[in-house]
Amino acid sequence: MRMLALHLAVLAGIAALQFVLPAYHHTNAARILVLATYAIGFNIAFGYTGLLSLGHALFFAGGMYATGLLVDQGGWQPWAALLAGPVAGGVLAAGVGLLALRTAGPAFMIVTLMFAQAFHLAILYWGRFTGGDEGFTLSGAARRIGPFDLADPTTRYGAAFLLFAAAMLGCLALVRSRTGRVLIAVRENEERTRMLGYDTFRAKLLALALSGLLSGAAGATYGLMFGYVGGSFAAIQYSILPLIWVLLGGAGTVLGPLLGTALLFYLIDWASSITTASQFVVGAVLILLVLFAPRGLLGLLRDRGLRSLP
């Protein structure tokens, strides 16, 4: 109950922020919440199950393009297209998993990267439909769900908050369930978990599918919220970014993805305002993190005393 109260308090604080944040940070906060949802999805696969994927941009962009194309060219209602995003992400992840999970370690990383790069190249090749690297913008009507206009800052923040809250509470319920404990057991010692009678392939496939579902939901919401769908979201940087967010905040913690996403977002923002070598500053901070907090910030706190932190 203490952990649940902590996470509900965090959600209450995030909900209250929209009433005090200035316009610039209000928009940033909405963006961070959606990207943190993507990081939560990545964390289910990597932080809790030990599956280091370098192809998660496939699931994020897959959800974004499924929703964007269905609204822009398919004539779908935005609410229906929005539901197609997580379905696309989950189906893509399950399909990739059926093949990639037959490998392990570096081979798994390479196979997932190959699938993501193939998807990125397909977006560029079929530029007539996808807009190529430049992408395409969504009309105002495409961003309306019933009476709610996602172009409105308040509505946009509310949508981002609801998405993040559902993802965070869902992740909390998952990791505290029997299924979640099996996923953690797979991460710690897959061979022993198999010897205890658990189907580790099915557990890993489930983790990857759930991870893809959340990633697709984040991509679909991001596209509708900001009215843009582009090939850059399928590039490798969007497979590396969730890894950095999770490592920075704390892999295998429910709140780590949010903390890591917010910190890196504002670290890049601050570094860009003081120097043209912003990537050097970011790199230096990440090196310090690896040296002094290899488990991430919340992982460090858990090691120092908060051992019940999920």
Sine and cosine of phi, psi and omega as CSV:
sin_phi,cos_phi,sin_psi,cos_psi,sin_omega,cos_omega
0.00,0.00,-0.56,0.83,-0.01,-1.00
-0.90,0.44,-0.66,0.75,0.00,-1.00
-0.93,0.37,-0.63,0.78,0.04,-1.00
-0.89,0.46,-0.68,0.74,0.02,-1.00
-0.88,0.47,-0.64,0.77,0.03,-1.00
-0.88,0.48,-0.72,0.69,-0.04,-1.00
-0.94,0.34,-0.59,0.81,0.07,-1.00
-0.92,0.39,-0.58,0.81,0.05,-1.00
-0.91,0.42,-0.63,0.77,0.06,-1.00
-0.88,0.47,-0.70,0.72,0.02,-1.00
-0.90,0.45,-0.64,0.77,0.03,-1.00
-0.89,0.46,-0.66,0.75,0.03,-1.00
-0.90,0.44,-0.66,0.75,0.02,-1.00
-0.90,0.43,-0.66,0.75,0.02,-1.00
-0.89,0.46,-0.61,0.79,-0.03,-1.00
-0.96,0.28,-0.43,0.90,-0.05,-1.00
-0.87,0.49,-0.54,0.84,-0.07,-1.00
-0.89,0.46,-0.33,0.94,-0.03,-1.00
-1.00,0.03,-0.18,0.98,-0.07,-1.00
-0.85,-0.53,-0.26,0.97,-0.05,-1.00
-0.97,0.26,0.66,-0.75,0.14,-0.99
-0.92,0.38,0.23,-0.97,-0.15,-0.99
-0.83,0.56,-0.70,0.71,-0.05,-1.00
-0.88,0.47,-0.75,0.66,-0.02,-1.00
-0.96,0.27,-0.42,0.91,0.06,-1.00
-0.89,0.45,-0.72,0.69,0.04,-1.00
-0.91,0.41,-0.67,0.75,0.02,-1.00
-0.87,0.49,-0.65,0.76,-0.03,-1.00
-0.89,0.45,-0.66,0.75,0.04,-1.00
-0.89,0.46,-0.67,0.74,0.02,-1.00
-0.89,0.45,-0.69,0.73,-0.02,-1.00
-0.89,0.45,-0.65,0.76,-0.02,-1.00
-0.89,0.45,-0.64,0.77,0.02,-1.00
-0.93,0.36,-0.70,0.71,0.01,-1.00
-0.92,0.40,-0.53,0.85,0.06,-1.00
-0.92,0.39,-0.53,0.85,0.10,-1.00
-0.89,0.45,-0.67,0.74,0.09,-1.00
-0.86,0.51,-0.69,0.73,0.01,-1.00
-0.91,0.42,-0.58,0.82,0.06,-1.00
-0.89,0.46,-0.68,0.73,0.05,-1.00
-0.86,0.50,-0.71,0.71,0.03,-1.00
-0.89,0.46,-0.62,0.79,-0.05,-1.00
-0.91,0.41,-0.53,0.85,0.04,-1.00
-0.88,0.47,-0.67,0.74,0.00,-1.00
-0.97,0.25,-0.74,0.67,-0.11,-0.99
-1.00,0.06,-0.82,0.58,-0.12,-0.99
-0.93,0.36,-0.60,0.80,-0.09,-1.00
-0.98,-0.22,-0.42,0.91,-0.07,-1.00
-0.92,-0.40,-0.23,0.97,0.04,-1.00
0.99,0.17,0.35,0.94,0.00,-1.00
-0.99,-0.13,0.98,-0.22,0.00,-1.00
-1.00,0.04,0.99,-0.14,0.00,-1.00
-1.00,-0.09,0.68,-0.73,0.12,-0.99
-0.95,-0.32,0.35,0.94,-0.03,-1.00
-0.80,-0.60,0.36,0.93,-0.06,-1.00
-0.93,0.37,-0.31,0.95,0.09,-1.00
-0.86,0.50,-0.47,0.88,0.06,-1.00
-0.86,0.51,-0.69,0.72,-0.06,-1.00
-0.97,0.25,-0.65,0.76,0.02,-1.00
-0.90,0.44,-0.78,0.62,-0.02,-1.00
-0.94,0.33,-0.53,0.85,0.04,-1.00
-0.87,0.49,-0.69,0.72,0.07,-1.00
-0.91,0.42,-0.64,0.77,0.00,-1.00
-0.90,0.43,-0.73,0.69,-0.03,-1.00
-0.95,0.32,-0.59,0.81,0.04,-1.00
-0.86,0.52,-0.73,0.68,0.01,-1.00
-0.94,0.35,-0.74,0.67,-0.06,-1.00
-0.88,0.47,-0.71,0.71,-0.03,-1.00
-0.94,0.34,-0.61,0.79,0.01,-1.00
-0.91,0.42,-0.58,0.81,0.03,-1.00
-0.98,0.22,-0.73,0.69,-0.13,-0.99
-0.97,0.24,-0.63,0.78,-0.10,-1.00
-0.87,-0.49,-0.32,0.95,-0.03,-1.00
-1.00,-0.07,-0.20,0.98,0.02,-1.00
0.97,0.26,0.28,0.96,0.00,-1.00
-0.96,0.27,0.45,-0.89,0.16,-0.99
-0.93,0.37,0.61,-0.79,-0.05,-1.00
-0.82,0.58,-0.62,0.79,-0.05,-1.00
-0.92,0.39,-0.61,0.79,0.01,-1.00
-0.95,0.32,-0.66,0.75,0.02,-1.00
-0.91,0.42,-0.57,0.82,0.02,-1.00
-0.89,0.45,-0.60,0.80,0.04,-1.00
-0.94,0.34,-0.44,0.90,0.00,-1.00
-0.94,0.33,-0.41,0.91,-0.02,-1.00
-0.87,0.50,-0.84,0.54,0.03,-1.00
-0.90,0.44,-0.54,0.84,0.05,-1.00
-0.89,0.45,-0.70,0.71,0.01,-1.00
-0.89,0.46,-0.70,0.72,0.01,-1.00
-0.89,0.46,-0.68,0.73,-0.01,-1.00
-0.92,0.38,-0.66,0.75,0.00,-1.00
-0.92,0.40,-0.69,0.73,0.04,-1.00
-0.87,0.49,-0.70,0.72,-0.01,-1.00
-0.90,0.43,-0.66,0.75,0.03,-1.00
-0.91,0.42,-0.66,0.75,0.02,-1.00
-0.90,0.43,-0.70,0.71,0.05,-1.00
-0.90,0.44,-0.65,0.76,-0.05,-1.00
-0.89,0.45,-0.60,0.80,0.00,-1.00
-0.86,0.51,-0.48,0.87,0.03,-1.00
-0.99,-0.12,-0.75,0.66,-0.12,-0.99
-0.92,0.38,-0.52,0.85,-0.05,-1.00
-0.97,0.26,-0.04,1.00,0.14,-0.99
-0.98,0.18,-0.10,1.00,0.09,-1.00
-0.91,-0.42,0.00,-1.00,0.02,-1.00
-0.44,-0.90,0.31,-0.95,0.08,-1.00
0.89,0.46,-0.68,-0.74,-0.03,-1.00
-0.85,0.53,-0.57,0.82,0.01,-1.00
-0.89,0.46,-0.65,0.76,0.05,-1.00
-0.88,0.47,-0.68,0.73,0.02,-1.00
-0.87,0.49,-0.69,0.72,-0.04,-1.00
-0.93,0.37,-0.67,0.74,-0.01,-1.00
-0.90,0.44,-0.71,0.71,0.02,-1.00
-0.91,0.42,-0.60,0.80,0.06,-1.00
-0.89,0.45,-0.65,0.76,0.00,-1.00
-0.89,0.46,-0.67,0.74,0.03,-1.00
-0.89,0.46,-0.68,0.73,-0.01,-1.00
-0.91,0.41,-0.66,0.75,0.01,-1.00
-0.92,0.39,-0.60,0.80,0.05,-1.00
-0.89,0.46,-0.66,0.75,0.03,-1.00
-0.91,0.42,-0.67,0.74,0.03,-1.00
-0.88,0.48,-0.70,0.72,0.02,-1.00
-0.90,0.43,-0.58,0.81,0.04,-1.00
-0.90,0.44,-0.63,0.78,0.05,-1.00
-0.88,0.48,-0.68,0.73,0.00,-1.00
-0.93,0.36,-0.64,0.77,-0.05,-1.00
-0.93,0.37,-0.67,0.74,-0.01,-1.00
-1.00,-0.06,0.70,0.71,-0.05,-1.00
-0.86,0.50,-0.40,0.91,0.03,-1.00
-0.86,0.50,-0.55,0.84,-0.02,-1.00
-0.98,-0.18,-0.59,0.81,-0.12,-0.99
-1.00,-0.08,-0.22,0.98,-0.08,-1.00
0.99,0.10,0.01,1.00,0.02,-1.00
0.88,0.47,-0.57,-0.82,-0.03,-1.00
-0.94,0.35,-0.46,0.89,-0.01,-1.00
-0.97,0.23,-0.44,0.90,0.02,-1.00
0.96,0.27,-0.39,-0.92,0.01,-1.00
-0.47,-0.88,0.41,-0.91,0.01,-1.00
-0.99,-0.15,0.42,-0.91,0.02,-1.00
-0.98,-0.22,0.64,-0.77,-0.01,-1.00
-0.94,0.34,0.24,-0.97,0.03,-1.00
-0.87,0.49,-0.62,0.78,0.00,-1.00
-0.91,0.41,-0.52,0.85,-0.01,-1.00
-0.95,0.31,-0.21,0.98,-0.05,-1.00
-0.96,-0.29,0.22,0.98,0.04,-1.00
-0.97,-0.25,0.80,-0.60,0.08,-1.00
-0.89,-0.45,0.99,-0.17,-0.11,-0.99
0.89,0.46,-0.77,-0.63,0.01,-1.00
-0.99,0.13,-0.01,1.00,-0.10,-0.99
-0.99,-0.16,0.79,-0.61,0.00,-1.00
-0.96,-0.29,0.92,-0.40,-0.05,-1.00
-0.95,0.30,-0.14,0.99,0.11,-0.99
-0.98,0.20,-0.29,0.96,0.05,-1.00
-0.98,0.22,0.78,-0.62,-0.08,-1.00
-0.83,0.55,-0.66,0.75,-0.02,-1.00
-0.92,0.40,-0.71,0.71,0.04,-1.00
-0.89,0.45,-0.65,0.76,0.00,-1.00
-0.88,0.47,-0.68,0.73,0.02,-1.00
-0.91,0.43,-0.67,0.74,0.00,-1.00
-0.89,0.46,-0.65,0.76,0.02,-1.00
-0.91,0.41,-0.68,0.73,0.02,-1.00
-0.90,0.44,-0.65,0.76,0.00,-1.00
-0.91,0.41,-0.70,0.72,-0.01,-1.00
-0.89,0.45,-0.66,0.75,0.03,-1.00
-0.88,0.47,-0.74,0.67,-0.03,-1.00
-0.91,0.42,-0.68,0.73,-0.02,-1.00
-0.87,0.48,-0.69,0.73,0.02,-1.00
-0.90,0.45,-0.67,0.74,-0.02,-1.00
-0.92,0.40,-0.69,0.72,-0.06,-1.00
-0.92,0.39,-0.72,0.69,0.00,-1.00
-0.93,0.37,-0.59,0.81,0.07,-1.00
-0.90,0.44,-0.66,0.75,0.04,-1.00
-0.91,0.42,-0.65,0.76,0.02,-1.00
-0.88,0.48,-0.69,0.72,0.03,-1.00
-0.91,0.42,-0.62,0.78,-0.02,-1.00
-0.90,0.44,-0.76,0.65,-0.11,-0.99
-0.95,0.32,-0.33,0.94,0.03,-1.00
-1.00,-0.08,-0.02,1.00,0.01,-1.00
-1.00,-0.03,0.12,-0.99,0.04,-1.00
-0.88,0.47,-0.64,0.77,0.02,-1.00
-0.87,0.49,-0.68,0.73,0.02,-1.00
-0.89,0.46,-0.62,0.79,0.02,-1.00
-0.93,0.37,-0.53,0.85,0.08,-1.00
-0.92,0.40,-0.67,0.75,0.02,-1.00
-0.87,0.49,-0.68,0.73,0.02,-1.00
-0.91,0.41,-0.61,0.79,0.04,-1.00
-0.89,0.45,-0.63,0.78,0.06,-1.00
-0.88,0.47,-0.66,0.75,0.02,-1.00
-0.89,0.45,-0.68,0.74,-0.08,-1.00
-0.97,0.24,-0.68,0.74,-0.03,-1.00
-0.32,-0.95,1.00,-0.01,-0.07,-1.00
-0.90,0.44,-0.64,0.77,-0.04,-1.00
-0.90,0.44,-0.69,0.72,0.01,-1.00
-0.92,0.40,-0.62,0.79,0.03,-1.00
-0.89,0.47,-0.65,0.76,0.05,-1.00
-0.90,0.43,-0.64,0.77,-0.01,-1.00
-0.92,0.40,-0.43,0.90,0.03,-1.00
-0.98,0.19,-0.05,1.00,0.09,-1.00
0.97,-0.25,0.09,1.00,-0.01,-1.00
-1.00,0.01,0.59,-0.81,0.05,-1.00
-0.99,0.11,0.99,-0.11,-0.10,-0.99
-0.94,0.33,-0.52,0.86,0.04,-1.00
-0.89,0.45,-0.71,0.71,0.00,-1.00
-0.91,0.42,-0.62,0.78,0.01,-1.00
-0.90,0.44,-0.69,0.72,0.00,-1.00
-0.93,0.37,-0.61,0.79,0.04,-1.00
-0.90,0.43,-0.65,0.76,0.05,-1.00
-0.89,0.46,-0.71,0.71,0.01,-1.00
-0.88,0.48,-0.67,0.74,-0.02,-1.00
-0.93,0.36,-0.62,0.79,0.02,-1.00
-0.92,0.40,-0.69,0.72,0.05,-1.00
-0.90,0.44,-0.63,0.77,0.04,-1.00
-0.88,0.47,-0.69,0.72,0.03,-1.00
-0.92,0.40,-0.60,0.80,0.02,-1.00
-0.88,0.48,-0.74,0.68,0.01,-1.00
-0.92,0.39,-0.62,0.78,0.02,-1.00
-0.90,0.43,-0.69,0.73,0.03,-1.00
-0.90,0.43,-0.63,0.78,0.05,-1.00
-0.89,0.46,-0.66,0.75,0.03,-1.00
-0.90,0.43,-0.69,0.73,0.00,-1.00
-0.90,0.44,-0.69,0.72,0.01,-1.00
-0.89,0.46,-0.70,0.71,0.01,-1.00
-0.91,0.41,-0.66,0.75,0.01,-1.00
-0.87,0.50,-0.70,0.72,0.00,-1.00
-0.88,0.47,-0.71,0.70,0.01,-1.00
-0.94,0.33,-0.63,0.78,-0.04,-1.00
-0.90,0.45,-0.67,0.74,-0.09,-1.00
-0.95,-0.30,0.05,1.00,0.16,-0.99
0.92,0.39,0.48,0.88,-0.04,-1.00
-0.56,-0.83,0.67,-0.74,0.07,-1.00
-0.78,-0.63,0.86,-0.51,-0.10,-1.00
-0.65,-0.76,0.42,-0.91,-0.02,-1.00
-0.91,0.42,-0.38,0.92,-0.01,-1.00
-0.89,0.46,-0.42,0.91,0.00,-1.00
-0.96,0.29,-0.23,0.97,0.06,-1.00
-0.99,-0.15,-0.03,1.00,-0.01,-1.00
-0.96,0.27,0.24,-0.97,-0.12,-0.99
-0.89,0.46,-0.43,0.90,-0.03,-1.00
-0.88,0.48,-0.49,0.87,0.01,-1.00
-0.99,0.12,0.00,1.00,0.23,-0.97
-0.99,-0.10,-0.49,0.87,-0.01,-1.00
-0.99,0.16,-0.62,0.79,-0.06,-1.00
-0.84,0.54,-0.75,0.67,0.00,-1.00
-0.89,0.46,-0.51,0.86,0.07,-1.00
-0.89,0.45,-0.70,0.72,0.01,-1.00
-0.91,0.41,-0.68,0.74,0.01,-1.00
-0.85,0.53,-0.72,0.70,-0.05,-1.00
-0.93,0.36,-0.68,0.73,0.01,-1.00
-0.91,0.42,-0.61,0.79,-0.01,-1.00
-0.93,0.36,-0.71,0.70,-0.03,-1.00
-0.98,0.19,-0.57,0.82,-0.02,-1.00
0.72,-0.69,0.97,-0.23,0.03,-1.00
-0.91,0.42,0.65,-0.76,0.00,-1.00
0.98,0.22,0.37,0.93,0.14,-0.99
-0.81,-0.59,0.56,-0.83,-0.07,-1.00
-0.94,0.33,-0.63,0.78,-0.04,-1.00
-1.00,0.02,-0.19,0.98,-0.02,-1.00
-0.84,0.54,-0.70,0.71,0.00,-1.00
-0.85,0.53,-0.64,0.76,0.03,-1.00
-0.91,0.42,-0.74,0.67,-0.01,-1.00
-0.88,0.48,-0.72,0.69,-0.03,-1.00
-0.91,0.42,-0.65,0.76,0.02,-1.00
-0.90,0.45,-0.72,0.69,-0.01,-1.00
-0.91,0.43,-0.69,0.72,-0.03,-1.00
-0.91,0.43,-0.72,0.70,-0.02,-1.00
-0.93,0.37,-0.61,0.79,0.02,-1.00
-0.85,0.52,-0.76,0.65,-0.05,-1.00
-0.98,0.18,-0.39,0.92,0.11,-0.99
-0.91,0.42,-0.71,0.70,0.04,-1.00
-0.91,0.42,-0.65,0.76,0.00,-1.00
-0.89,0.46,-0.71,0.71,0.00,-1.00
-0.93,0.37,-0.71,0.71,-0.02,-1.00
-0.89,0.45,-0.60,0.80,0.01,-1.00
-0.92,0.39,-0.43,0.90,-0.02,-1.00
-0.99,0.15,-0.26,0.97,-0.07,-1.00
-0.91,-0.41,-0.28,0.96,-0.04,-1.00
-0.39,-0.92,0.44,-0.90,0.09,-1.00
-0.99,0.17,-0.25,0.97,0.03,-1.00
-1.00,-0.10,0.77,0.63,-0.08,-1.00
-0.90,0.45,-0.57,0.82,-0.02,-1.00
-0.91,0.41,-0.50,0.86,0.06,-1.00
-0.90,0.43,-0.68,0.73,0.01,-1.00
-0.90,0.44,-0.71,0.70,0.01,-1.00
-0.88,0.47,-0.70,0.72,0.01,-1.00
-0.88,0.48,-0.65,0.76,0.01,-1.00
-0.89,0.45,-0.65,0.76,0.02,-1.00
-0.91,0.42,-0.65,0.76,-0.01,-1.00
-0.92,0.39,-0.59,0.81,0.06,-1.00
-0.90,0.44,-0.68,0.73,0.04,-1.00
-0.88,0.47,-0.61,0.79,0.03,-1.00
-0.88,0.47,-0.74,0.68,-0.02,-1.00
-0.88,0.48,-0.59,0.80,-0.04,-1.00
-0.96,0.28,-0.66,0.75,-0.16,-0.99
-0.94,-0.33,-0.28,0.96,0.04,-1.00
-0.59,-0.81,0.92,0.40,-0.08,-1.00
-0.89,0.46,-0.36,0.93,0.04,-1.00
-1.00,-0.06,0.13,0.99,-0.04,-1.00
1.00,0.06,0.16,-0.99,-0.10,-1.00
-0.92,0.40,-0.73,0.68,0.02,-1.00
-0.96,0.29,-0.50,0.87,0.10,-1.00
-0.90,0.43,-0.59,0.80,0.06,-1.00
-0.91,0.42,-0.68,0.74,0.03,-1.00
-0.90,0.44,-0.61,0.79,0.01,-1.00
-0.91,0.41,-0.64,0.77,0.03,-1.00
-0.93,0.38,-0.47,0.88,-0.05,-1.00
-1.00,0.04,-0.04,1.00,0.03,-1.00
0.41,-0.91,-0.51,0.86,-0.01,-1.00
-1.00,0.08,0.91,0.42,-0.13,-0.99
-0.95,0.31,-0.30,0.95,0.01,-1.00
-1.00,0.03,0.04,1.00,-0.01,-1.00
-0.91,0.41,0.87,-0.49,-0.08,-1.00
-0.97,0.24,0.00,0.00,0.00,0.00
